Amino acid sequence: MTDPKDNGRYAYEGLDRVLHEKARLGIVTSLAARADGLLFTDLKALCHLTDGNLSRHLTVLQEAGIVEIHKGYKGKRPQTLCRLSDGGRRRYLEYIAVLESVLEDAVAAAKAARRTRRALPDGFSPA
């Protein structure tokens, strides 16, 4: 039986759904490591995404206020610079803090499982 004070203990409400998607997490992590931002082509290569897939994920992140998109030119070639907004960086760090608590819980659970015998309670049998 669980302790009522533990209700919601493993809900991890701070795991932001916008950031939690695999491709978007890769994009934001890449941008977090580079304060000046990354060009679209570099970000595409780092995250192993297609043009369309990266573009769609960047739109979601931009609409959420996490990334800023800047258009410019190098010579006559158009370029797109992507970088984290200040609010996006804060949101990412908050997300990482919750993710660290998930990892701590997982390590504690794994250690506890190694120390205890896995016997079934009385009245239970394999289904």
N, C-alpha and C positions, 0 to 999 in steps of 0.2 A: 504494500500500500504506500502511496506517495504522501509526502508531507505537504499539507495545504500551502505552506509558505513557499514551496517550490513550484506552485502553479505558474505556468508560462516561462519557466526557467530556460527551456530550450526553444523558445519561439523566435529568438534572434530578430526582433523587430527592426533593428538597425541595419539589416542586410538590404540595402536599397535596391529595389527591383531594377531600376534603370542601370545601375552599375553592375549588378550581379550577373547579367548576361555575359557569356564567355567572350564574345568579340568586343563588346563595349568595355569590359574589364581590361582586356589587352590594350585597347586604344587609350583608355584613361591612364593606365599604368605607364605606357610608353610616354605619354605627354607629361606625366608627373615627374619623370626623370629628366625632362628637358624644359626648363622654365621659359626658354625663348620659343618653344613650340617646334613643330615638325612640318615639313612640307607634305602635302597629300601623298605624293609618290613614295616618300620615305616611310610614312606611316603605313601605307598599303603593304610595303615590303616587310616591315617589322611585324605586322600583325597577320601577314599571309592572307589578305582579303582581296577580293576583286574590287574594281572601281565602284560598281553599283552597290555592293554590299557595304563597303566602307562609307560611301556617300549616305546610304540610308541610316547607318548607325550614327554617323556624325550629325545628321539631322535630328535624330532622337536626343542626342546629347546636347545639341545646341538649343533645342526647344526646352530642355530641362534646365538650361542655364549653366551647364557643366563645362562646355567648351565654347570657345570663340573661334569664328572662322573669318579669315582676312584674305581678300583677293588682291593680287598684285601682278606685276610683270617682272621678268628677268630678261632684259632685252625686249624682244617682241613676243616672248613666250609667256602665256598666262600661268600663274602659279597660285596655289591655295595654301595658306599657312594656317595650321590648326594649333591651338594651345588651350590649356586649362584656364578657366576664369578663376578669380579669387575664390568665389563661392564654390566652384567645382572642386578646387583643391581642398577646401575645408570639408566638403561632403565626402570626398574620396578618403581623406584621413579618418573621418568618423567611421566610414564603412570598414576601413582596414582595422580599426580598433575593435569593432564587433567581430570581424573575421578572426582576429587573434583570440578572442574569447571562445569562439567555436573550436579553434585548434587546441586551446588549453583544456576544454571540456573533453575533446576527443582523446587527448593524451591521458587524461585522468581516467577516463572510461576504459581505455586499453590496459592501463596498469592495473585497475581494479579487476578486470576480467581475467588477467593472468594470475591474480592472487586467489580467486575464488573458484570453487568447484561448481560445475554447471549441472547441478542436480535439479530435477523437476520437483516442484512442491507436491505435497500429498494430494491425491485426487486428479493429477494431470498425467496424461500419456501423449505420446506423439500422435499428431493428427494424420 
